[in-house]
Amino acid sequence: MNDNFNSSKIKNYDNTLNNEESEYKKLLTVLKEIRETIALLEKTISR
């Protein structure tokens, strides 16, 4: 029984890490898009 519990905890921990990694990648993508938008706005304003 204890082995099943530990195995379940490990799987949950792995899922949590995968989810956090996925969220981190999404955040990086959004930040990259924001940076590109700001760069375009700066070019537009400085014309």
PQR file of N, CA, C, O and H, with PARSE charges and radii, in Angstrom:
ATOM      1  N   MET A   1       0.830  -1.194   0.000 -0.4000 1.5000
ATOM      2  CA  MET A   1       0.000   0.000   0.000 -0.0000 2.0000
ATOM      3  C   MET A   1       0.870   1.252   0.000  0.5500 1.7000
ATOM      4  O   MET A   1       0.586   2.206  -0.724 -0.5500 1.4000
ATOM      5  N   ASN A   2       1.908   1.253   0.793 -0.4000 1.5000
ATOM      6  CA  ASN A   2       2.797   2.408   0.873 -0.0000 2.0000
ATOM      7  C   ASN A   2       3.496   2.658  -0.462  0.5500 1.7000
ATOM      8  O   ASN A   2       3.714   3.807  -0.844 -0.5500 1.4000
ATOM      9  H   ASN A   2       2.138   0.478   1.382  0.4000 1.0000
ATOM     10  N   ASP A   3       3.849   1.574  -1.175 -0.4000 1.5000
ATOM     11  CA  ASP A   3       4.488   1.730  -2.482 -0.0000 2.0000
ATOM     12  C   ASP A   3       3.551   2.411  -3.473  0.5500 1.7000
ATOM     13  O   ASP A   3       3.976   3.256  -4.260 -0.5500 1.4000
ATOM     14  H   ASP A   3       3.672   0.640  -0.864  0.4000 1.0000
ATOM     15  N   ASN A   4       2.281   2.039  -3.429 -0.4000 1.5000
ATOM     16  CA  ASN A   4       1.302   2.676  -4.319 -0.0000 2.0000
ATOM     17  C   ASN A   4       1.159   4.154  -3.995  0.5500 1.7000
ATOM     18  O   ASN A   4       1.060   4.991  -4.892 -0.5500 1.4000
ATOM     19  H   ASN A   4       1.936   1.352  -2.790  0.4000 1.0000
ATOM     20  N   PHE A   5       1.150   4.465  -2.722 -0.4000 1.5000
ATOM     21  CA  PHE A   5       1.031   5.863  -2.292 -0.0000 2.0000
ATOM     22  C   PHE A   5       2.232   6.666  -2.766  0.5500 1.7000
ATOM     23  O   PHE A   5       2.074   7.766  -3.295 -0.5500 1.4000
ATOM     24  H   PHE A   5       1.231   3.785  -1.992  0.4000 1.0000
ATOM     25  N   ASN A   6       3.430   6.124  -2.579 -0.4000 1.5000
ATOM     26  CA  ASN A   6       4.646   6.824  -3.009 -0.0000 2.0000
ATOM     27  C   ASN A   6       4.677   6.990  -4.516  0.5500 1.7000
ATOM     28  O   ASN A   6       5.067   8.042  -5.023 -0.5500 1.4000
ATOM     29  H   ASN A   6       3.558   5.231  -2.149  0.4000 1.0000
ATOM     30  N   SER A   7       4.267   5.951  -5.234 -0.4000 1.5000
ATOM     31  CA  SER A   7       4.227   6.021  -6.689 -0.0000 2.0000
ATOM     32  C   SER A   7       3.253   7.103  -7.143  0.5500 1.7000
ATOM     33  O   SER A   7       3.531   7.854  -8.079 -0.5500 1.4000
ATOM     34  H   SER A   7       3.951   5.096  -4.822  0.4000 1.0000
ATOM     35  N   SER A   8       2.123   7.170  -6.475 -0.4000 1.5000
ATOM     36  CA  SER A   8       1.122   8.187  -6.802 -0.0000 2.0000
ATOM     37  C   SER A   8       1.659   9.589  -6.524  0.5500 1.7000
ATOM     38  O   SER A   8       1.433  10.506  -7.314 -0.5500 1.4000
ATOM     39  H   SER A   8       1.898   6.560  -5.715  0.4000 1.0000
ATOM     40  N   LYS A   9       2.367   9.762  -5.409 -0.4000 1.5000
ATOM     41  CA  LYS A   9       2.949  11.066  -5.077 -0.0000 2.0000
ATOM     42  C   LYS A   9       3.969  11.482  -6.128  0.5500 1.7000
ATOM     43  O   LYS A   9       4.021  12.646  -6.524 -0.5500 1.4000
ATOM     44  H   LYS A   9       2.550   9.017  -4.768  0.4000 1.0000
ATOM     45  N   ILE A  10       4.780  10.524  -6.578 -0.4000 1.5000
ATOM     46  CA  ILE A  10       5.800  10.820  -7.589 -0.0000 2.0000
ATOM     47  C   ILE A  10       5.135  11.236  -8.896  0.5500 1.7000
ATOM     48  O   ILE A  10       5.563  12.200  -9.531 -0.5500 1.4000
ATOM     49  H   ILE A  10       4.737   9.578  -6.256  0.4000 1.0000
ATOM     50  N   LYS A  11       4.091  10.516  -9.302 -0.4000 1.5000
ATOM     51  CA  LYS A  11       3.389  10.865 -10.539 -0.0000 2.0000
ATOM     52  C   LYS A  11       2.763  12.250 -10.437  0.5500 1.7000
ATOM     53  O   LYS A  11       2.833  13.036 -11.381 -0.5500 1.4000
ATOM     54  H   LYS A  11       3.743   9.733  -8.786  0.4000 1.0000
ATOM     55  N   ASN A  12       2.154  12.547  -9.302 -0.4000 1.5000
ATOM     56  CA  ASN A  12       1.559  13.869  -9.112 -0.0000 2.0000
ATOM     57  C   ASN A  12       2.622  14.958  -9.161  0.5500 1.7000
ATOM     58  O   ASN A  12       2.405  16.022  -9.742 -0.5500 1.4000
ATOM     59  H   ASN A  12       2.096  11.908  -8.535  0.4000 1.0000
ATOM     60  N   TYR A  13       3.765  14.690  -8.552 -0.4000 1.5000
ATOM     61  CA  TYR A  13       4.865  15.655  -8.557 -0.0000 2.0000
ATOM     62  C   TYR A  13       5.361  15.874  -9.987  0.5500 1.7000
ATOM     63  O   TYR A  13       5.598  17.010 -10.398 -0.5500 1.4000
ATOM     64  H   TYR A  13       3.941  13.826  -8.080  0.4000 1.0000
ATOM     65  N   ASP A  14       5.517  14.779 -10.744 -0.4000 1.5000
ATOM     66  CA  ASP A  14       5.952  14.891 -12.134 -0.0000 2.0000
ATOM     67  C   ASP A  14       4.949  15.689 -12.961  0.5500 1.7000
ATOM     68  O   ASP A  14       5.332  16.521 -13.783 -0.5500 1.4000
ATOM     69  H   ASP A  14       5.324  13.856 -10.410  0.4000 1.0000
ATOM     70  N   ASN A  15       3.663  15.428 -12.737 -0.4000 1.5000
ATOM     71  CA  ASN A  15       2.633  16.175 -13.465 -0.0000 2.0000
ATOM     72  C   ASN A  15       2.684  17.650 -13.115  0.5500 1.7000
ATOM     73  O   ASN A  15       2.509  18.505 -13.983 -0.5500 1.4000
ATOM     74  H   ASN A  15       3.352  14.752 -12.069  0.4000 1.0000
ATOM     75  N   THR A  16       2.923  17.948 -11.854 -0.4000 1.5000
ATOM     76  CA  THR A  16       3.024  19.342 -11.424 -0.0000 2.0000
ATOM     77  C   THR A  16       4.210  20.021 -12.104  0.5500 1.7000
ATOM     78  O   THR A  16       4.095  21.153 -12.574 -0.5500 1.4000
ATOM     79  H   THR A  16       3.065  17.253 -11.149  0.4000 1.0000
ATOM     80  N   LEU A  17       5.346  19.329 -12.157 -0.4000 1.5000
ATOM     81  CA  LEU A  17       6.526  19.904 -12.810 -0.0000 2.0000
ATOM     82  C   LEU A  17       6.269  20.127 -14.293  0.5500 1.7000
ATOM     83  O   LEU A  17       6.637  21.166 -14.841 -0.5500 1.4000
ATOM     84  H   LEU A  17       5.439  18.410 -11.775  0.4000 1.0000
ATOM     85  N   ASN A  18       5.635  19.151 -14.947 -0.4000 1.5000
ATOM     86  CA  ASN A  18       5.336  19.300 -16.371 -0.0000 2.0000
ATOM     87  C   ASN A  18       4.395  20.470 -16.606  0.5500 1.7000
ATOM     88  O   ASN A  18       4.568  21.228 -17.561 -0.5500 1.4000
ATOM     89  H   ASN A  18       5.336  18.307 -14.502  0.4000 1.0000
ATOM     90  N   ASN A  19       3.410  20.617 -15.747 -0.4000 1.5000
ATOM     91  CA  ASN A  19       2.466  21.721 -15.877 -0.0000 2.0000
ATOM     92  C   ASN A  19       3.168  23.062 -15.663  0.5500 1.7000
ATOM     93  O   ASN A  19       2.926  24.015 -16.404 -0.5500 1.4000
ATOM     94  H   ASN A  19       3.270  20.002 -14.972  0.4000 1.0000
ATOM     95  N   GLU A  20       4.026  23.136 -14.663 -0.4000 1.5000
ATOM     96  CA  GLU A  20       4.760  24.378 -14.403 -0.0000 2.0000
ATOM     97  C   GLU A  20       5.682  24.713 -15.564  0.5500 1.7000
ATOM     98  O   GLU A  20       5.819  25.879 -15.935 -0.5500 1.4000
ATOM     99  H   GLU A  20       4.222  22.362 -14.061  0.4000 1.0000
ATOM    100  N   GLU A  21       6.316  23.694 -16.141 -0.4000 1.5000
ATOM    101  CA  GLU A  21       7.197  23.919 -17.285 -0.0000 2.0000
ATOM    102  C   GLU A  21       6.387  24.425 -18.478  0.5500 1.7000
ATOM    103  O   GLU A  21       6.824  25.321 -19.200 -0.5500 1.4000
ATOM    104  H   GLU A  21       6.205  22.747 -15.840  0.4000 1.0000
ATOM    105  N   SER A  22       5.219  23.851 -18.674 -0.4000 1.5000
ATOM    106  CA  SER A  22       4.344  24.278 -19.758 -0.0000 2.0000
ATOM    107  C   SER A  22       3.895  25.725 -19.554  0.5500 1.7000
ATOM    108  O   SER A  22       3.896  26.516 -20.497 -0.5500 1.4000
ATOM    109  H   SER A  22       4.863  23.123 -18.087  0.4000 1.0000
ATOM    110  N   GLU A  23       3.519  26.063 -18.343 -0.4000 1.5000
ATOM    111  CA  GLU A  23       3.104  27.436 -18.037 -0.0000 2.0000
ATOM    112  C   GLU A  23       4.265  28.407 -18.241  0.5500 1.7000
ATOM    113  O   GLU A  23       4.067  29.522 -18.724 -0.5500 1.4000
ATOM    114  H   GLU A  23       3.518  25.420 -17.577  0.4000 1.0000
ATOM    115  N   TYR A  24       5.463  27.990 -17.877 -0.4000 1.5000
ATOM    116  CA  TYR A  24       6.652  28.826 -18.047 -0.0000 2.0000
ATOM    117  C   TYR A  24       6.897  29.092 -19.533  0.5500 1.7000
ATOM    118  O   TYR A  24       7.202  30.219 -19.925 -0.5500 1.4000
ATOM    119  H   TYR A  24       5.624  27.084 -17.484  0.4000 1.0000
ATOM    120  N   LYS A  25       6.763  28.055 -20.352 -0.4000 1.5000
ATOM    121  CA  LYS A  25       6.964  28.217 -21.792 -0.0000 2.0000
ATOM    122  C   LYS A  25       5.909  29.143 -22.391  0.5500 1.7000
ATOM    123  O   LYS A  25       6.216  29.959 -23.260 -0.5500 1.4000
ATOM    124  H   LYS A  25       6.516  27.140 -20.034  0.4000 1.0000
ATOM    125  N   LYS A  26       4.662  29.015 -21.922 -0.4000 1.5000
ATOM    126  CA  LYS A  26       3.599  29.908 -22.391 -0.0000 2.0000
ATOM    127  C   LYS A  26       3.914  31.351 -22.008  0.5500 1.7000
ATOM    128  O   LYS A  26       3.732  32.265 -22.813 -0.5500 1.4000
ATOM    129  H   LYS A  26       4.413  28.352 -21.216  0.4000 1.0000
ATOM    130  N   LEU A  27       4.380  31.551 -20.795 -0.4000 1.5000
ATOM    131  CA  LEU A  27       4.733  32.890 -20.333 -0.0000 2.0000
ATOM    132  C   LEU A  27       5.845  33.484 -21.190  0.5500 1.7000
ATOM    133  O   LEU A  27       5.775  34.651 -21.575 -0.5500 1.4000
ATOM    134  H   LEU A  27       4.528  30.809 -20.142  0.4000 1.0000
ATOM    135  N   LEU A  28       6.864  32.694 -21.488 -0.4000 1.5000
ATOM    136  CA  LEU A  28       7.955  33.183 -22.330 -0.0000 2.0000
ATOM    137  C   LEU A  28       7.450  33.581 -23.709  0.5500 1.7000
ATOM    138  O   LEU A  28       7.890  34.585 -24.269 -0.5500 1.4000
ATOM    139  H   LEU A  28       6.921  31.746 -21.175  0.4000 1.0000
ATOM    140  N   THR A  29       6.533  32.801 -24.253 -0.4000 1.5000
ATOM    141  CA  THR A  29       5.962  33.116 -25.561 -0.0000 2.0000
ATOM    142  C   THR A  29       5.205  34.434 -25.521  0.5500 1.7000
ATOM    143  O   THR A  29       5.354  35.266 -26.416 -0.5500 1.4000
ATOM    144  H   THR A  29       6.175  31.986 -23.798  0.4000 1.0000
ATOM    145  N   VAL A  30       4.399  34.625 -24.496 -0.4000 1.5000
ATOM    146  CA  VAL A  30       3.633  35.869 -24.364 -0.0000 2.0000
ATOM    147  C   VAL A  30       4.574  37.056 -24.183  0.5500 1.7000
ATOM    148  O   VAL A  30       4.364  38.108 -24.787 -0.5500 1.4000
ATOM    149  H   VAL A  30       4.278  33.949 -23.769  0.4000 1.0000
ATOM    150  N   LEU A  31       5.598  36.898 -23.367 -0.4000 1.5000
ATOM    151  CA  LEU A  31       6.551  37.994 -23.161 -0.0000 2.0000
ATOM    152  C   LEU A  31       7.287  38.340 -24.451  0.5500 1.7000
ATOM    153  O   LEU A  31       7.557  39.511 -24.718 -0.5500 1.4000
ATOM    154  H   LEU A  31       5.768  36.044 -22.877  0.4000 1.0000
ATOM    155  N   LYS A  32       7.609  37.338 -25.244 -0.4000 1.5000
ATOM    156  CA  LYS A  32       8.265  37.571 -26.528 -0.0000 2.0000
ATOM    157  C   LYS A  32       7.341  38.357 -27.459  0.5500 1.7000
ATOM    158  O   LYS A  32       7.784  39.279 -28.144 -0.5500 1.4000
ATOM    159  H   LYS A  32       7.390  36.386 -25.027  0.4000 1.0000
ATOM    160  N   GLU A  33       6.059  37.992 -27.481 -0.4000 1.5000
ATOM    161  CA  GLU A  33       5.093  38.713 -28.304 -0.0000 2.0000
ATOM    162  C   GLU A  33       4.947  40.162 -27.837  0.5500 1.7000
ATOM    163  O   GLU A  33       4.847  41.073 -28.658 -0.5500 1.4000
ATOM    164  H   GLU A  33       5.700  37.243 -26.924  0.4000 1.0000
ATOM    165  N   ILE A  34       4.935  40.370 -26.545 -0.4000 1.5000
ATOM    166  CA  ILE A  34       4.834  41.730 -25.995 -0.0000 2.0000
ATOM    167  C   ILE A  34       6.053  42.549 -26.398  0.5500 1.7000
ATOM    168  O   ILE A  34       5.928  43.710 -26.789 -0.5500 1.4000
ATOM    169  H   ILE A  34       5.016  39.629 -25.878  0.4000 1.0000
ATOM    170  N   ARG A  35       7.227  41.946 -26.301 -0.4000 1.5000
ATOM    171  CA  ARG A  35       8.458  42.645 -26.679 -0.0000 2.0000
ATOM    172  C   ARG A  35       8.416  43.051 -28.150  0.5500 1.7000
ATOM    173  O   ARG A  35       8.801  44.166 -28.501 -0.5500 1.4000
ATOM    174  H   ARG A  35       7.329  41.003 -25.983  0.4000 1.0000
ATOM    175  N   GLU A  36       7.947  42.142 -29.012 -0.4000 1.5000
ATOM    176  CA  GLU A  36       7.861  42.447 -30.438 -0.0000 2.0000
ATOM    177  C   GLU A  36       6.853  43.565 -30.702  0.5500 1.7000
ATOM    178  O   GLU A  36       7.092  44.433 -31.541 -0.5500 1.4000
ATOM    179  H   GLU A  36       7.634  41.236 -28.727  0.4000 1.0000
ATOM    180  N   THR A  37       5.741  43.545 -29.995 -0.4000 1.5000
ATOM    181  CA  THR A  37       4.725  44.588 -30.150 -0.0000 2.0000
ATOM    182  C   THR A  37       5.271  45.940 -29.717  0.5500 1.7000
ATOM    183  O   THR A  37       5.041  46.947 -30.386 -0.5500 1.4000
ATOM    184  H   THR A  37       5.547  42.840 -29.313  0.4000 1.0000
ATOM    185  N   ILE A  38       5.983  45.967 -28.620 -0.4000 1.5000
ATOM    186  CA  ILE A  38       6.578  47.220 -28.137 -0.0000 2.0000
ATOM    187  C   ILE A  38       7.587  47.748 -29.146  0.5500 1.7000
ATOM    188  O   ILE A  38       7.639  48.951 -29.401 -0.5500 1.4000
ATOM    189  H   ILE A  38       6.170  45.149 -28.077  0.4000 1.0000
ATOM    190  N   ALA A  39       8.387  46.858 -29.718 -0.4000 1.5000
ATOM    191  CA  ALA A  39       9.371  47.281 -30.709 -0.0000 2.0000
ATOM    192  C   ALA A  39       8.677  47.894 -31.923  0.5500 1.7000
ATOM    193  O   ALA A  39       9.132  48.910 -32.450 -0.5500 1.4000
ATOM    194  H   ALA A  39       8.344  45.881 -29.511  0.4000 1.0000
ATOM    195  N   LEU A  40       7.580  47.284 -32.367 -0.4000 1.5000
ATOM    196  CA  LEU A  40       6.838  47.841 -33.500 -0.0000 2.0000
ATOM    197  C   LEU A  40       6.230  49.193 -33.153  0.5500 1.7000
ATOM    198  O   LEU A  40       6.254  50.112 -33.972 -0.5500 1.4000
ATOM    199  H   LEU A  40       7.210  46.459 -31.939  0.4000 1.0000
ATOM    200  N   LEU A  41       5.694  49.321 -31.963 -0.4000 1.5000
ATOM    201  CA  LEU A  41       5.126  50.602 -31.532 -0.0000 2.0000
ATOM    202  C   LEU A  41       6.195  51.682 -31.461  0.5500 1.7000
ATOM    203  O   LEU A  41       5.954  52.825 -31.851 -0.5500 1.4000
ATOM    204  H   LEU A  41       5.674  48.574 -31.298  0.4000 1.0000
ATOM    205  N   GLU A  42       7.366  51.329 -30.968 -0.4000 1.5000
ATOM    206  CA  GLU A  42       8.460  52.307 -30.898 -0.0000 2.0000
ATOM    207  C   GLU A  42       8.842  52.784 -32.292  0.5500 1.7000
ATOM    208  O   GLU A  42       9.098  53.970 -32.495 -0.5500 1.4000
ATOM    209  H   GLU A  42       7.562  50.401 -30.651  0.4000 1.0000
ATOM    210  N   LYS A  43       8.883  51.863 -33.255 -0.4000 1.5000
ATOM    211  CA  LYS A  43       9.209  52.250 -34.629 -0.0000 2.0000
ATOM    212  C   LYS A  43       8.137  53.169 -35.196  0.5500 1.7000
ATOM    213  O   LYS A  43       8.443  54.149 -35.875 -0.5500 1.4000
ATOM    214  H   LYS A  43       8.675  50.899 -33.090  0.4000 1.0000
ATOM    215  N   THR A  44       6.878  52.845 -34.915 -0.4000 1.5000
ATOM    216  CA  THR A  44       5.766  53.649 -35.418 -0.0000 2.0000
ATOM    217  C   THR A  44       5.785  55.047 -34.821  0.5500 1.7000
ATOM    218  O   THR A  44       5.568  56.028 -35.532 -0.5500 1.4000
ATOM    219  H   THR A  44       6.629  52.048 -34.364  0.4000 1.0000
ATOM    220  N   ILE A  45       6.039  55.145 -33.541 -0.4000 1.5000
ATOM    221  CA  ILE A  45       6.034  56.438 -32.852 -0.0000 2.0000
ATOM    222  C   ILE A  45       7.213  57.297 -33.292  0.5500 1.7000
ATOM    223  O   ILE A  45       7.072  58.513 -33.425 -0.5500 1.4000
ATOM    224  H   ILE A  45       6.215  54.348 -32.963  0.4000 1.0000
ATOM    225  N   SER A  46       8.356  56.693 -33.518 -0.4000 1.5000
ATOM    226  CA  SER A  46       9.557  57.468 -33.834 -0.0000 2.0000
ATOM    227  C   SER A  46       9.598  57.943 -35.280  0.5500 1.7000
ATOM    228  O   SER A  46      10.523  58.662 -35.657 -0.5500 1.4000
ATOM    229  H   SER A  46       8.470  55.705 -33.410  0.4000 1.0000
ATOM    230  N   ARG A  47       8.636  57.568 -36.090 -0.4000 1.5000
ATOM    231  CA  ARG A  47       8.631  58.001 -37.501 -0.0000 2.0000
ATOM    232  C   ARG A  47       8.192  59.404 -37.656  0.5500 1.7000
ATOM    233  O   ARG A  47       8.135  59.912 -38.776 -0.5500 1.4000
ATOM    234  H   ARG A  47       7.883  56.984 -35.784  0.4000 1.0000
TER
END
